[in-house]
Amino acid sequence: MKGIYVCLFEIKRTRLKVGSLGEIPFEEGTYLYVGSAQKALEKRVKRHKSTDKANLHWHIDYVSNEFPAIECYALRDAGKEYEEDLASVLSMMYPYIKGFGSGDSSEKSHFFKVDRDVKNILDNFAKLRGGKWERV
């Protein structure tokens, strides 16, 4: 399956080394990562839910290796442009870590500190694009 996805993380630590971004201070709370997989989406999400990674490749690997994703949702068959659109919307509404997960993106970040209202925002985003989030 291909599409875009979001994963939620509960972070407890105050500082964490994140690859090329270096050591990053995290406030305790819920964070959301926006990603895409144009093939093998389930495999990608499974990686974010695991703390057993042989290689830490992406920024999100450093977080998920310590704090695995607690929930993930996918918009099936959504193209990479949806990932960019969602990151853009979230960057106007939530604090983010600059450069996180956005190495191949024009957006400032793909990782946001969110509140419980984010689920309504995600649902509205999907509806406007004719889709519905599915838990993966």
N, C-alpha and C positions, 0 to 999 in steps of 0.2 A: 504494500500500500504506500502511496505517496500523499503528501499534504503538509500542512503546517501543524505545529503543536505548541502547547504551553505546559509547563511543569511548575508546580508550586513547591517551595522549600521552606522549612522552618529552620532558621539559623539561630544558634545560641551563642556562638563564639564572637568575640569582638574584633579579632584580626585573623586574616587567612591569606597565605601566599597563593596568588592566582597567576601562575605562569609569567608571561611577559609583562603583565600589568603590575607585578610585584606584590608587596604586602598591602592588603586592603582592609581598612577598618569596617566592620559590619555592625550595625545596630541590631539588636535582637528583634526578630519579627519574621513576617512572611514575605518571601521574595518570589517573583515570577520570572521565568525565562521563556522567551519566545524563540522558537526554532523552526526549521523546515527540514524535511527529508523527502527528496524526490524519488527515493526508493527505500525500502526497508524501514519505514517509519516505526513500526513496533520494536524493531531491534534497537533503534536509536533511543526510544523512550526507555526500554529495558536497561540500557546503559546508564541513563540518568537516575534510575531507581536503585542502582547497584553501588556498593562501596568496594567492589573487588575489580579494580581496573589495573591491568598490567602496565598500560601506558596512559599518562595524562596528556591528552592532545589538545582539547579545546578548553577555553576558560571555564566552561561549566563543569568540566571533569574535576577540576580542583575543588569546587564547591560540593558537587554530588558525591565525591569520594569521601567527604567528611559528613555531609548532611544529604542523604539520598532524597530524591523527589518523593513527596508524600501523595501527590495527585498529579495526573497528567491527562490532558484532553487533546483531541485531534480534530481538525477540519479536513476531512478526506478530500483528495483530489484538488486541494487548493494550491495554487502556484506560489512560487517564492515571493511574488509581488504582494501577496496577502501578508506574508511575514513582515515585510517592510512597512506596509500600511498599519498593521497592528502595533509594531514597535513605535511608529510615529505617533499614533494616538496615545499610547501609554506614556511616552516621553513628555507629553504635554500635561499629564495628570499626576504622575508619580515621580518620586526621586529615583534616580538611576545611577549606576556606576559607569562613568564615561569609558567608552571603548570596549566594554564587556560584551563579548559575543558578536561584535559588529565589525570584525576585520574584513569581511567581504560584503559590507553593507554601507549604504550612505547614511544610515541612522546613527545617532549618538550612542545608543546602547540597545541591548536586547535583554537586559536584566534590571528588574525594577523592585523597589520595596513597596508593597501594595497593602491595601486594607480589604476588608470583607466586601466592599462595594465592587471590587474588581470582577466578581462573577457576573454582575449585571452588565458591566461594560463589555465583557467577553461575549455574553449572550446577544447583546445588541449588535456588536460587530458581526457576529456570525449571521444573524437575521438579515442585516443589510446586504450581505453578500450571498443570500439565498442558501445558507447552510446551517448546520447545528453541530455543536461540539459533542464528540463521543469520548467517553472515558476509555483510556488505554492503559 
